[in-house]
Amino acid sequence: MELVTPGLGLFFWTLVTFLLLVFILGKFAWKPILNSVKEREKNIEESLKAAERAKEEMRNLTSENEKLLKEARAERDAILKEARELKEKILAEAREAAKAQGEKIVADARLQIENEKMAAINELKNQVASLSIEIAEKILQKELEDAKKHEEYAASVIERVMLN
């Protein structure tokens, strides 16, 4: 087999075919291909811009979320603090009320004990007086069985009453 040696005719027709192919491709294929490439480039650029906008929006949302979280935490802390203070206040009021009620109960009990003590003392005095009168009555009856002794005793009692 023989190697093909390029000749001037082959070179000419190859050049004409190439130029014709370039002309046809330029007229019918390159414009749509270039338009497609430009459109694709434009779409990619718009997508990059949209991604950048989305990224910026995410940063903004993240900062807003952090801000909202901080506010929510601060509000939660304030509510907890208020609840603790209210709890302490209620406990203090309950302690004071219990203390006052306890003191009242103790004072009432002391007063009742004192009243019962006085009633018992008065009853005891009444019983002692009653017993004393009964004893004196019995003694006087024995001693004053005689009328003369009875008259002498009555005179001495009258005399003592008159002196007072």
DSSP file (Angstrom, degrees, kcal/mol; ACC not computed):
  #  RESIDUE AA STRUCTURE BP1 BP2  ACC     N-H-->O    O-->H-N    N-H-->O    O-->H-N    TCO  KAPPA ALPHA  PHI   PSI    X-CA   Y-CA   Z-CA
    1    1 A M              0   0    0      0, 0.0     2,-0.5     0, 0.0     0, 0.0   0.000 360.0 360.0 360.0 145.3    0.0    0.0    0.0
    2    2 A E        -     0   0    0      1,-0.0     2,-0.2     3,-0.0     3,-0.0  -0.802 360.0-119.3-108.3 140.9    1.2    3.3   -0.9
    3    3 A L        -     0   0    0     -2,-0.5     2,-0.5     1,-0.1    -1,-0.0  -0.532  31.8-114.6 -77.4 143.4    1.0    6.3    1.3
    4    4 A V        -     0   0    0     -2,-0.2    -1,-0.1     3,-0.0     0, 0.0  -0.637  25.5-155.3 -80.0 127.1   -1.0    9.1    0.0
    5    5 A T        -     0   0    0     -2,-0.5     2,-0.2    -3,-0.0    -3,-0.0  -0.899  24.1-115.8-102.4 129.7    1.1   12.1   -0.7
    6    6 A P        -     0   0    0      0, 0.0     2,-0.2     0, 0.0    -1,-0.0  -0.398  34.6-167.4 -69.6 134.9   -0.8   15.3   -0.6
    7    7 A G     >  -     0   0    0     -2,-0.2     4,-2.4     1,-0.1     5,-0.2  -0.635  36.8-100.7-113.4 175.8   -1.0   17.1   -3.8
    8    8 A L  H  > S+     0   0    0     -2,-0.2     4,-2.4     1,-0.2     5,-0.1   0.877 121.0  51.0 -66.6 -37.2   -2.1   20.6   -4.7
    9    9 A G  H  > S+     0   0    0      2,-0.2     4,-2.9     1,-0.2     5,-0.3   0.920 111.0  47.6 -65.4 -46.3   -5.6   19.4   -5.8
   10   10 A L  H  > S+     0   0    0      1,-0.2     4,-2.2     2,-0.2    -2,-0.2   0.916 112.9  49.4 -62.2 -41.4   -6.2   17.5   -2.6
   11   11 A F  H  X S+     0   0    0     -4,-2.4     4,-2.2     2,-0.2    -2,-0.2   0.918 111.7  48.8 -63.5 -43.1   -5.1   20.4   -0.6
   12   12 A F  H  X S+     0   0    0     -4,-2.4     4,-2.7     1,-0.2    -2,-0.2   0.939 113.6  45.1 -62.3 -50.2   -7.3   22.8   -2.6
   13   13 A W  H  X S+     0   0    0     -4,-2.9     4,-2.4     1,-0.2    -1,-0.2   0.842 112.3  51.7 -68.5 -31.6  -10.4   20.6   -2.3
   14   14 A T  H  X S+     0   0    0     -4,-2.2     4,-2.5    -5,-0.3    -1,-0.2   0.914 112.1  47.2 -67.0 -41.7   -9.8   20.0    1.4
   15   15 A L  H  X S+     0   0    0     -4,-2.2     4,-2.8     2,-0.2    -2,-0.2   0.913 113.2  48.1 -65.5 -42.9   -9.5   23.8    1.9
   16   16 A V  H  X S+     0   0    0     -4,-2.7     4,-2.7     2,-0.2    -2,-0.2   0.923 113.8  47.3 -64.4 -43.6  -12.7   24.4   -0.1
   17   17 A T  H  X S+     0   0    0     -4,-2.4     4,-2.8     2,-0.2    -2,-0.2   0.910 113.0  48.9 -64.0 -43.1  -14.5   21.7    1.9
   18   18 A F  H  X S+     0   0    0     -4,-2.5     4,-2.7     2,-0.2    -2,-0.2   0.934 113.2  46.0 -63.0 -46.0  -13.3   23.1    5.2
   19   19 A L  H  X S+     0   0    0     -4,-2.8     4,-2.7     2,-0.2    -2,-0.2   0.902 113.7  49.7 -64.0 -40.4  -14.3   26.7    4.3
   20   20 A L  H  X S+     0   0    0     -4,-2.7     4,-2.8    -5,-0.2     5,-0.2   0.913 111.8  48.5 -63.1 -42.5  -17.6   25.4    3.1
   21   21 A L  H  X S+     0   0    0     -4,-2.8     4,-2.9     2,-0.2     5,-0.2   0.907 112.0  49.0 -63.6 -42.1  -18.1   23.5    6.3
   22   22 A V  H  X S+     0   0    0     -4,-2.7     4,-2.8     2,-0.2    -2,-0.2   0.906 112.7  48.5 -63.9 -41.5  -17.1   26.6    8.3
   23   23 A F  H  X S+     0   0    0     -4,-2.7     4,-2.5     2,-0.2    -2,-0.2   0.936 114.4  44.5 -64.2 -46.9  -19.5   28.7    6.3
   24   24 A I  H  X>S+     0   0    0     -4,-2.8     4,-3.1     2,-0.2     5,-0.6   0.936 116.5  46.0 -64.7 -46.1  -22.4   26.2    6.8
   25   25 A L  I  X>S+     0   0    0     -4,-2.9     5,-3.8    -5,-0.2     4,-1.6   0.915 114.2  49.0 -62.5 -41.9  -21.6   25.7   10.5
   26   26 A G  I  <>S+     0   0    0     -4,-2.8     5,-0.5    -5,-0.2    -2,-0.2   0.880 116.5  42.6 -63.6 -38.6  -21.3   29.5   11.0
   27   27 A K  I  <5S+     0   0    0     -4,-2.5    -2,-0.2    -5,-0.2    -1,-0.2   0.912 134.3  12.2 -75.8 -43.6  -24.6   30.2    9.2
   28   28 A F  I  <5S+     0   0    0     -4,-3.1    -3,-0.2    -5,-0.2    -2,-0.2   0.779 132.2  29.1-110.3 -30.7  -26.7   27.4   10.7
   29   29 A A  I  X<S+     0   0    0     -4,-1.6     4,-2.4    -5,-0.6    -3,-0.2   0.860 109.4  54.8-105.3 -42.6  -25.0   25.7   13.7
   30   30 A W  I  ><S+     0   0    0     -5,-3.8     4,-4.2     1,-0.2     5,-0.3   0.893 104.2  54.7 -67.4 -39.1  -22.7   28.2   15.5
   31   31 A K  H  ><S+     0   0    0     -5,-0.5     4,-3.3    -6,-0.4     5,-0.2   0.963 113.8  40.5 -60.2 -51.0  -25.3   30.9   16.1
   32   32 A P  H  > S+     0   0    0      0, 0.0     4,-2.7     0, 0.0    -1,-0.2   0.905 118.5  48.4 -63.5 -37.5  -27.7   28.5   17.8
   33   33 A I  H  X S+     0   0    0     -4,-2.4     4,-2.7     2,-0.2    -2,-0.2   0.946 115.0  44.3 -65.6 -46.4  -24.8   26.9   19.7
   34   34 A L  H  X S+     0   0    0     -4,-4.2     4,-3.1     2,-0.2     5,-0.2   0.910 114.4  49.8 -64.2 -40.9  -23.4   30.3   20.7
   35   35 A N  H  X S+     0   0    0     -4,-3.3     4,-2.9    -5,-0.3    -1,-0.2   0.918 111.9  48.6 -61.9 -42.1  -26.9   31.5   21.6
   36   36 A S  H  X S+     0   0    0     -4,-2.7     4,-2.8    -5,-0.2    -2,-0.2   0.910 112.6  47.6 -62.6 -43.3  -27.4   28.3   23.7
   37   37 A V  H  X S+     0   0    0     -4,-2.7     4,-2.9     2,-0.2    -2,-0.2   0.922 113.4  48.0 -64.1 -44.1  -24.0   28.8   25.4
   38   38 A K  H  X S+     0   0    0     -4,-3.1     4,-2.7     2,-0.2    -2,-0.2   0.915 113.4  47.8 -63.1 -41.7  -24.9   32.5   26.1
   39   39 A E  H  X S+     0   0    0     -4,-2.9     4,-2.9     2,-0.2    -2,-0.2   0.923 113.0  48.2 -64.7 -42.7  -28.3   31.5   27.4
   40   40 A R  H  X S+     0   0    0     -4,-2.8     4,-2.6     2,-0.2    -2,-0.2   0.918 112.1  49.3 -61.8 -43.2  -26.7   28.8   29.6
   41   41 A E  H  X S+     0   0    0     -4,-2.9     4,-2.6     2,-0.2    -2,-0.2   0.907 111.7  49.4 -61.1 -43.1  -24.1   31.3   30.8
   42   42 A K  H  X S+     0   0    0     -4,-2.7     4,-2.8     2,-0.2    -2,-0.2   0.919 111.3  49.0 -63.2 -44.1  -26.9   33.7   31.6
   43   43 A N  H  X S+     0   0    0     -4,-2.9     4,-2.6     2,-0.2    -2,-0.2   0.910 111.7  48.8 -61.9 -42.5  -28.8   31.0   33.5
   44   44 A I  H  X S+     0   0    0     -4,-2.6     4,-2.5     2,-0.2    -2,-0.2   0.922 111.9  49.2 -63.1 -43.8  -25.7   30.0   35.4
   45   45 A E  H  X S+     0   0    0     -4,-2.6     4,-2.4     2,-0.2    -2,-0.2   0.917 112.7  47.2 -62.5 -43.8  -25.1   33.7   36.3
   46   46 A E  H  X S+     0   0    0     -4,-2.8     4,-2.9     1,-0.2    -1,-0.2   0.890 111.6  51.4 -64.6 -38.9  -28.7   34.2   37.4
   47   47 A S  H  X S+     0   0    0     -4,-2.6     4,-2.7     2,-0.2    -2,-0.2   0.902 109.8  49.3 -64.6 -40.2  -28.5   31.0   39.5
   48   48 A L  H  X S+     0   0    0     -4,-2.5     4,-2.5     2,-0.2    -2,-0.2   0.915 112.5  47.7 -63.4 -42.8  -25.3   32.2   41.1
   49   49 A K  H  X S+     0   0    0     -4,-2.4     4,-2.8     2,-0.2    -2,-0.2   0.916 112.9  48.5 -63.8 -42.4  -27.0   35.6   41.9
   50   50 A A  H  X S+     0   0    0     -4,-2.9     4,-2.8     1,-0.2    -2,-0.2   0.900 111.4  50.2 -63.9 -39.8  -30.1   33.8   43.2
   51   51 A A  H  X S+     0   0    0     -4,-2.7     4,-2.6     2,-0.2    -2,-0.2   0.905 111.0  49.0 -65.0 -39.8  -27.9   31.5   45.3
   52   52 A E  H  X S+     0   0    0     -4,-2.5     4,-2.7     2,-0.2    -2,-0.2   0.920 112.3  48.2 -64.0 -43.4  -26.0   34.6   46.7
   53   53 A R  H  X S+     0   0    0     -4,-2.8     4,-2.9     2,-0.2    -2,-0.2   0.919 112.8  48.4 -62.1 -42.1  -29.3   36.3   47.5
   54   54 A A  H  X S+     0   0    0     -4,-2.8     4,-2.5     2,-0.2    -2,-0.2   0.896 111.1  50.6 -63.6 -39.8  -30.5   33.1   49.2
   55   55 A K  H  X S+     0   0    0     -4,-2.6     4,-2.2     2,-0.2    -2,-0.2   0.922 112.3  46.3 -63.8 -43.8  -27.3   32.9   51.1
   56   56 A E  H  X S+     0   0    0     -4,-2.7     4,-2.6     2,-0.2    -2,-0.2   0.901 112.3  50.8 -64.4 -41.2  -27.7   36.6   52.2
   57   57 A E  H  X S+     0   0    0     -4,-2.9     4,-3.1     1,-0.2    -2,-0.2   0.892 108.8  51.8 -64.4 -38.4  -31.3   35.9   53.1
   58   58 A M  H  X S+     0   0    0     -4,-2.5     4,-2.9     2,-0.2    -1,-0.2   0.899 108.7  50.8 -63.8 -40.0  -30.3   32.9   55.2
   59   59 A R  H  X S+     0   0    0     -4,-2.2     4,-2.7     2,-0.2    -2,-0.2   0.937 112.5  46.8 -60.8 -45.5  -27.7   35.1   57.0
   60   60 A N  H  X S+     0   0    0     -4,-2.6     4,-2.7     2,-0.2    -2,-0.2   0.925 113.6  47.6 -61.7 -45.0  -30.5   37.6   57.7
   61   61 A L  H  X S+     0   0    0     -4,-3.1     4,-3.1     2,-0.2    -1,-0.2   0.894 111.5  51.4 -63.5 -39.1  -32.9   34.9   58.8
   62   62 A T  H  X S+     0   0    0     -4,-2.9     4,-2.7     2,-0.2    -2,-0.2   0.929 111.8  45.9 -63.6 -44.5  -30.2   33.4   61.0
   63   63 A S  H  X S+     0   0    0     -4,-2.7     4,-2.4     2,-0.2    -2,-0.2   0.895 114.1  49.1 -66.4 -37.6  -29.5   36.7   62.7
   64   64 A E  H  X S+     0   0    0     -4,-2.7     4,-3.0     2,-0.2    -2,-0.2   0.910 111.2  50.0 -65.5 -41.1  -33.2   37.3   63.1
   65   65 A N  H  X S+     0   0    0     -4,-3.1     4,-2.9     2,-0.2    -2,-0.2   0.922 111.2  48.3 -62.1 -43.7  -33.6   33.9   64.6
   66   66 A E  H  X S+     0   0    0     -4,-2.7     4,-2.6     2,-0.2    -1,-0.2   0.913 112.2  49.5 -61.9 -41.8  -30.8   34.5   67.0
   67   67 A K  H  X S+     0   0    0     -4,-2.4     4,-2.6     2,-0.2    -2,-0.2   0.934 112.4  47.2 -62.4 -45.9  -32.3   37.8   67.9
   68   68 A L  H  X S+     0   0    0     -4,-3.0     4,-2.9     1,-0.2    -2,-0.2   0.891 111.7  51.2 -62.5 -39.8  -35.7   36.2   68.5
   69   69 A L  H  X S+     0   0    0     -4,-2.9     4,-2.8     2,-0.2    -1,-0.2   0.914 110.2  48.9 -63.1 -42.3  -34.0   33.4   70.5
   70   70 A K  H  X S+     0   0    0     -4,-2.6     4,-2.7     2,-0.2    -2,-0.2   0.926 113.4  46.9 -62.4 -44.0  -32.2   36.0   72.7
   71   71 A E  H  X S+     0   0    0     -4,-2.6     4,-2.8     2,-0.2    -2,-0.2   0.913 112.8  49.4 -63.7 -42.2  -35.5   37.9   73.2
   72   72 A A  H  X S+     0   0    0     -4,-2.9     4,-2.9     2,-0.2    -2,-0.2   0.909 112.1  48.1 -64.2 -41.3  -37.3   34.7   74.0
   73   73 A R  H  X S+     0   0    0     -4,-2.8     4,-3.0     2,-0.2    -2,-0.2   0.921 112.4  48.9 -64.2 -42.8  -34.6   33.7   76.5
   74   74 A A  H  X S+     0   0    0     -4,-2.7     4,-2.4     2,-0.2    -2,-0.2   0.918 113.4  46.8 -62.8 -42.5  -34.8   37.1   78.1
   75   75 A E  H  X S+     0   0    0     -4,-2.8     4,-2.7     2,-0.2    -2,-0.2   0.913 112.6  50.0 -65.5 -42.1  -38.5   36.9   78.3
   76   76 A R  H  X S+     0   0    0     -4,-2.9     4,-2.9     2,-0.2    -2,-0.2   0.930 111.4  48.8 -60.5 -45.5  -38.4   33.4   79.7
   77   77 A D  H  X S+     0   0    0     -4,-3.0     4,-2.6     1,-0.2    -2,-0.2   0.902 111.6  49.5 -61.8 -40.6  -35.8   34.6   82.3
   78   78 A A  H  X S+     0   0    0     -4,-2.4     4,-2.6     2,-0.2    -2,-0.2   0.914 112.1  47.7 -64.3 -42.2  -38.0   37.5   83.2
   79   79 A I  H  X S+     0   0    0     -4,-2.7     4,-2.6     2,-0.2    -2,-0.2   0.923 113.1  48.1 -65.1 -43.3  -41.0   35.3   83.6
   80   80 A L  H  X S+     0   0    0     -4,-2.9     4,-2.7     2,-0.2    -2,-0.2   0.907 112.3  49.2 -62.8 -41.2  -39.1   32.8   85.7
   81   81 A K  H  X S+     0   0    0     -4,-2.6     4,-2.7     2,-0.2    -2,-0.2   0.929 112.3  47.8 -63.3 -44.6  -37.7   35.6   87.9
   82   82 A E  H  X S+     0   0    0     -4,-2.6     4,-2.6     1,-0.2    -2,-0.2   0.894 111.9  50.4 -62.9 -40.1  -41.2   37.0   88.3
   83   83 A A  H  X S+     0   0    0     -4,-2.6     4,-2.7     2,-0.2    -2,-0.2   0.907 110.8  49.0 -65.2 -41.7  -42.5   33.6   89.2
   84   84 A R  H  X S+     0   0    0     -4,-2.7     4,-2.8     2,-0.2    -2,-0.2   0.933 112.7  47.7 -62.7 -44.9  -39.8   33.1   91.8
   85   85 A E  H  X S+     0   0    0     -4,-2.7     4,-2.5     1,-0.2    -2,-0.2   0.913 112.8  48.6 -62.1 -42.2  -40.5   36.5   93.3
   86   86 A L  H  X S+     0   0    0     -4,-2.6     4,-2.8     2,-0.2    -1,-0.2   0.904 111.3  50.5 -64.2 -41.0  -44.2   35.7   93.4
   87   87 A K  H  X S+     0   0    0     -4,-2.7     4,-2.9     2,-0.2    -2,-0.2   0.938 111.7  47.4 -61.2 -47.1  -43.5   32.3   95.0
   88   88 A E  H  X S+     0   0    0     -4,-2.8     4,-2.7     2,-0.2    -2,-0.2   0.902 112.8  49.6 -61.2 -41.2  -41.3   33.9   97.6
   89   89 A K  H  X S+     0   0    0     -4,-2.5     4,-2.8     2,-0.2    -2,-0.2   0.932 112.4  46.6 -63.8 -45.6  -44.0   36.5   98.3
   90   90 A I  H  X S+     0   0    0     -4,-2.8     4,-2.7     2,-0.2    -2,-0.2   0.916 113.7  48.6 -63.9 -42.6  -46.7   33.9   98.6
   91   91 A L  H  X S+     0   0    0     -4,-2.9     4,-2.8     2,-0.2    -2,-0.2   0.912 112.1  49.0 -62.9 -41.9  -44.5   31.8  100.9
   92   92 A A  H  X S+     0   0    0     -4,-2.7     4,-2.8     2,-0.2    -2,-0.2   0.926 112.7  47.5 -63.7 -43.6  -43.7   34.8  103.0
   93   93 A E  H  X S+     0   0    0     -4,-2.8     4,-2.9     2,-0.2    -2,-0.2   0.912 112.7  49.4 -63.1 -41.3  -47.4   35.8  103.3
   94   94 A A  H  X S+     0   0    0     -4,-2.7     4,-2.8     2,-0.2    -2,-0.2   0.907 111.5  49.1 -64.6 -40.8  -48.3   32.2  104.1
   95   95 A R  H  X S+     0   0    0     -4,-2.8     4,-2.9     2,-0.2    -2,-0.2   0.938 113.0  47.1 -62.3 -46.0  -45.6   32.1  106.8
   96   96 A E  H  X S+     0   0    0     -4,-2.8     4,-3.0     2,-0.2     5,-0.2   0.921 113.7  47.6 -61.6 -44.5  -46.8   35.4  108.3
   97   97 A A  H  X S+     0   0    0     -4,-2.9     4,-2.8     2,-0.2    -1,-0.2   0.919 114.0  47.2 -63.6 -42.9  -50.4   34.2  108.2
   98   98 A A  H  X S+     0   0    0     -4,-2.8     4,-2.8     2,-0.2    -2,-0.2   0.904 113.4  48.6 -64.5 -40.9  -49.5   30.9  109.8
   99   99 A K  H  X S+     0   0    0     -4,-2.9     4,-2.8     2,-0.2    -2,-0.2   0.933 113.7  46.3 -64.2 -45.6  -47.4   32.7  112.4
  100  100 A A  H  X S+     0   0    0     -4,-3.0     4,-2.4     2,-0.2    -2,-0.2   0.914 114.5  47.5 -63.7 -42.2  -50.2   35.1  113.2
  101  101 A Q  H  X S+     0   0    0     -4,-2.8     4,-2.8    -5,-0.2    -2,-0.2   0.905 112.3  50.0 -66.2 -40.0  -52.7   32.3  113.3
  102  102 A G  H  X S+     0   0    0     -4,-2.8     4,-2.7     2,-0.2    -2,-0.2   0.919 111.4  48.2 -62.4 -44.0  -50.4   30.3  115.6
  103  103 A E  H  X S+     0   0    0     -4,-2.8     4,-2.8     2,-0.2    -2,-0.2   0.891 112.2  49.5 -63.7 -38.5  -49.9   33.2  117.9
  104  104 A K  H  X S+     0   0    0     -4,-2.4     4,-3.1     2,-0.2     5,-0.2   0.917 111.2  49.0 -65.6 -43.0  -53.7   33.8  118.0
  105  105 A I  H  X S+     0   0    0     -4,-2.8     4,-2.7     2,-0.2    -2,-0.2   0.924 113.3  47.0 -62.2 -43.6  -54.3   30.1  118.8
  106  106 A V  H  X S+     0   0    0     -4,-2.7     4,-2.9     2,-0.2    -2,-0.2   0.927 113.8  47.6 -63.7 -44.3  -51.7   30.3  121.5
  107  107 A A  H  X S+     0   0    0     -4,-2.8     4,-2.7     2,-0.2    -2,-0.2   0.917 113.2  48.2 -63.8 -42.4  -53.1   33.5  122.9
  108  108 A D  H  X S+     0   0    0     -4,-3.1     4,-2.9     2,-0.2    -1,-0.2   0.912 112.4  49.2 -63.1 -41.1  -56.6   32.1  122.8
  109  109 A A  H  X S+     0   0    0     -4,-2.7     4,-3.0    -5,-0.2    -2,-0.2   0.921 111.7  48.5 -63.9 -43.4  -55.4   28.9  124.5
  110  110 A R  H  X S+     0   0    0     -4,-2.9     4,-2.9     2,-0.2    -2,-0.2   0.925 113.1  47.9 -61.7 -43.7  -53.7   30.9  127.2
  111  111 A L  H  X S+     0   0    0     -4,-2.7     4,-2.9     2,-0.2    -2,-0.2   0.915 113.3  47.5 -62.6 -43.3  -56.8   33.0  127.7
  112  112 A Q  H  X S+     0   0    0     -4,-2.9     4,-3.0     2,-0.2     5,-0.2   0.913 112.7  49.0 -64.6 -41.7  -59.0   29.9  127.9
  113  113 A I  H  X S+     0   0    0     -4,-3.0     4,-2.6     2,-0.2    -2,-0.2   0.925 112.7  48.2 -61.9 -44.0  -56.5   28.2  130.3
  114  114 A E  H  X S+     0   0    0     -4,-2.9     4,-2.8     2,-0.2    -2,-0.2   0.914 112.8  47.9 -62.6 -43.6  -56.6   31.4  132.4
  115  115 A N  H  X S+     0   0    0     -4,-2.9     4,-2.7     2,-0.2    -2,-0.2   0.926 113.9  46.5 -63.6 -44.0  -60.4   31.5  132.4
  116  116 A E  H  X S+     0   0    0     -4,-3.0     4,-2.7     2,-0.2    -2,-0.2   0.881 112.1  51.6 -65.4 -36.3  -60.6   27.9  133.3
  117  117 A K  H  X S+     0   0    0     -4,-2.6     4,-2.9    -5,-0.2    -2,-0.2   0.934 111.6  46.2 -63.5 -46.1  -58.1   28.4  136.0
  118  118 A M  H  X S+     0   0    0     -4,-2.8     4,-3.0     2,-0.2    -2,-0.2   0.902 113.1  49.9 -64.0 -39.8  -60.0   31.3  137.4
  119  119 A A  H  X S+     0   0    0     -4,-2.7     4,-2.8     2,-0.2    -2,-0.2   0.920 112.2  47.6 -63.8 -41.9  -63.3   29.3  137.2
  120  120 A A  H  X S+     0   0    0     -4,-2.7     4,-2.9     2,-0.2    -2,-0.2   0.913 112.9  48.6 -64.4 -41.8  -61.6   26.4  138.9
  121  121 A I  H  X S+     0   0    0     -4,-2.9     4,-3.1     2,-0.2    -2,-0.2   0.932 112.8  47.7 -63.5 -45.0  -60.2   28.7  141.6
  122  122 A N  H  X S+     0   0    0     -4,-3.0     4,-2.9     2,-0.2    -2,-0.2   0.921 113.4  47.8 -62.0 -43.2  -63.6   30.3  142.1
  123  123 A E  H  X S+     0   0    0     -4,-2.8     4,-2.9     2,-0.2    -2,-0.2   0.925 112.7  48.9 -62.2 -43.2  -65.3   26.9  142.3
  124  124 A L  H  X S+     0   0    0     -4,-2.9     4,-3.2     2,-0.2    -2,-0.2   0.925 112.0  48.7 -62.0 -43.9  -62.6   25.8  144.8
  125  125 A K  H  X S+     0   0    0     -4,-3.1     4,-3.3     2,-0.2     5,-0.2   0.921 112.2  49.3 -60.6 -43.5  -63.2   28.9  146.8
  126  126 A N  H  X S+     0   0    0     -4,-2.9     4,-2.9     2,-0.2    -2,-0.2   0.914 113.2  46.1 -62.3 -42.4  -66.9   28.3  146.7
  127  127 A Q  H  X S+     0   0    0     -4,-2.9     4,-3.1     2,-0.2     5,-0.2   0.918 114.1  48.2 -66.2 -41.7  -66.5   24.7  147.8
  128  128 A V  H  X S+     0   0    0     -4,-3.2     4,-3.1     2,-0.2    -2,-0.2   0.933 114.2  46.9 -62.1 -44.9  -64.0   25.8  150.5
  129  129 A A  H  X S+     0   0    0     -4,-3.3     4,-2.7     2,-0.2    -2,-0.2   0.924 113.5  48.1 -62.5 -44.1  -66.5   28.5  151.7
  130  130 A S  H  X S+     0   0    0     -4,-2.9     4,-2.5    -5,-0.2    -2,-0.2   0.926 114.7  45.3 -62.6 -45.0  -69.4   26.1  151.6
  131  131 A L  H  X S+     0   0    0     -4,-3.1     4,-3.1     2,-0.2     5,-0.2   0.902 112.6  51.8 -64.4 -39.9  -67.4   23.4  153.5
  132  132 A S  H  X S+     0   0    0     -4,-3.1     4,-3.1    -5,-0.2     5,-0.2   0.917 110.5  47.9 -62.5 -42.0  -66.2   26.1  156.0
  133  133 A I  H  X S+     0   0    0     -4,-2.7     4,-2.8     2,-0.2    -1,-0.2   0.919 112.8  48.4 -65.1 -42.8  -69.8   27.2  156.6
  134  134 A E  H  X S+     0   0    0     -4,-2.5     4,-2.5     2,-0.2    -2,-0.2   0.930 114.2  46.0 -62.3 -44.5  -70.9   23.6  157.0
  135  135 A I  H  X S+     0   0    0     -4,-3.1     4,-2.8     2,-0.2    -2,-0.2   0.937 115.0  46.7 -63.4 -46.0  -68.1   23.0  159.5
  136  136 A A  H  X S+     0   0    0     -4,-3.1     4,-3.1    -5,-0.2     5,-0.3   0.893 111.4  52.8 -62.9 -38.5  -68.7   26.2  161.3
  137  137 A E  H  X S+     0   0    0     -4,-2.8     4,-2.5    -5,-0.2    -1,-0.2   0.931 111.4  45.0 -62.2 -45.3  -72.4   25.4  161.4
  138  138 A K  H  X S+     0   0    0     -4,-2.5     4,-2.0     2,-0.2    -2,-0.2   0.902 114.9  48.1 -67.4 -40.0  -71.8   22.0  162.9
  139  139 A I  H  X S+     0   0    0     -4,-2.8     4,-2.7     1,-0.2     5,-0.2   0.939 113.7  47.0 -64.3 -45.6  -69.3   23.4  165.4
  140  140 A L  H  X S+     0   0    0     -4,-3.1     4,-3.2     1,-0.2    -2,-0.2   0.878 108.9  54.8 -64.9 -37.2  -71.6   26.2  166.4
  141  141 A Q  H  < S+     0   0    0     -4,-2.5    -1,-0.2    -5,-0.3    -2,-0.2   0.932 111.8  44.2 -62.3 -42.4  -74.5   23.8  166.7
  142  142 A K  H >< S+     0   0    0     -4,-2.0     3,-0.8     1,-0.2    -2,-0.2   0.927 119.9  40.7 -67.1 -43.7  -72.5   21.7  169.1
  143  143 A E  H >< S+     0   0    0     -4,-2.7     3,-0.6     1,-0.2    -2,-0.2   0.835 116.7  48.4 -75.9 -31.8  -71.2   24.6  171.1
  144  144 A L  T 3< S+     0   0    0     -4,-3.2    -1,-0.2    -5,-0.2    -2,-0.2   0.095  71.9 109.3-100.0  25.1  -74.4   26.6  171.1
  145  145 A E  T <  S+     0   0    0     -3,-0.8     2,-0.4     4,-0.1    -1,-0.2   0.832  70.4  73.1 -65.3 -28.3  -76.7   23.8  172.2
  146  146 A D  S <> S-     0   0    0     -3,-0.6     4,-1.5    -4,-0.2     0, 0.0  -0.735  83.2-140.1 -86.8 136.0  -76.9   25.7  175.4
  147  147 A A  H  > S+     0   0    0     -2,-0.4     4,-2.0     1,-0.2     5,-0.2   0.825 100.1  55.4 -67.4 -34.9  -79.0   28.9  175.2
  148  148 A K  H  > S+     0   0    0      2,-0.2     4,-2.1     1,-0.2    -1,-0.2   0.929 108.4  46.5 -66.8 -45.1  -76.7   30.9  177.4
  149  149 A K  H  > S+     0   0    0      1,-0.2     4,-2.3     2,-0.2    -1,-0.2   0.865 110.3  56.5 -63.7 -34.5  -73.7   30.2  175.2
  150  150 A H  H  X S+     0   0    0     -4,-1.5     4,-2.1     1,-0.2    -2,-0.2   0.908 107.7  45.9 -64.8 -43.4  -75.8   31.1  172.3
  151  151 A E  H  X S+     0   0    0     -4,-2.0     4,-2.0     2,-0.2    -1,-0.2   0.890 111.7  51.7 -67.5 -41.1  -76.6   34.5  173.6
  152  152 A E  H  X S+     0   0    0     -4,-2.1     4,-2.1     1,-0.2    -2,-0.2   0.911 110.9  48.2 -63.2 -42.7  -73.0   35.2  174.6
  153  153 A Y  H  X S+     0   0    0     -4,-2.3     4,-2.1     1,-0.2    -2,-0.2   0.925 110.0  51.2 -66.2 -43.7  -71.8   34.3  171.1
  154  154 A A  H  X S+     0   0    0     -4,-2.1     4,-2.1     1,-0.2    -1,-0.2   0.879 110.1  50.5 -60.7 -39.8  -74.5   36.5  169.4
  155  155 A A  H  X S+     0   0    0     -4,-2.0     4,-2.3     2,-0.2    -1,-0.2   0.904 109.8  49.6 -66.0 -42.1  -73.4   39.5  171.6
  156  156 A S  H  X S+     0   0    0     -4,-2.1     4,-2.0     2,-0.2    -2,-0.2   0.875 111.1  49.6 -66.9 -35.6  -69.8   39.0  170.7
  157  157 A V  H  X S+     0   0    0     -4,-2.1     4,-2.3     2,-0.2    -2,-0.2   0.917 111.6  48.6 -68.4 -42.4  -70.6   38.8  166.9
  158  158 A I  H  X S+     0   0    0     -4,-2.1     4,-2.1     1,-0.2    -2,-0.2   0.907 110.8  51.2 -62.6 -42.1  -72.7   42.0  167.2
  159  159 A E  H  X S+     0   0    0     -4,-2.3     4,-1.4     1,-0.2    -1,-0.2   0.900 111.0  47.4 -64.1 -41.8  -69.9   43.8  169.0
  160  160 A R  H  X S+     0   0    0     -4,-2.0     4,-1.3     1,-0.2    -1,-0.2   0.891 111.1  51.2 -67.8 -39.3  -67.3   42.8  166.4
  161  161 A V  H  < S+     0   0    0     -4,-2.3    -2,-0.2     1,-0.2    -1,-0.2   0.880 108.5  52.3 -65.1 -37.8  -69.6   43.9  163.6
  162  162 A M  H  < S+     0   0    0     -4,-2.1    -1,-0.2     1,-0.2    -2,-0.2   0.822 105.8  54.4 -68.5 -31.8  -70.1   47.2  165.2
  163  163 A L  H  <        0   0    0     -4,-1.4    -1,-0.2     1,-0.3    -2,-0.2   0.822 360.0 360.0 -72.9 -29.9  -66.4   47.8  165.6
  164  164 A N     <        0   0    0     -4,-1.3    -1,-0.3    -3,-0.1    -2,-0.2   0.484 360.0 360.0 -81.6 360.0  -65.8   47.3  161.9
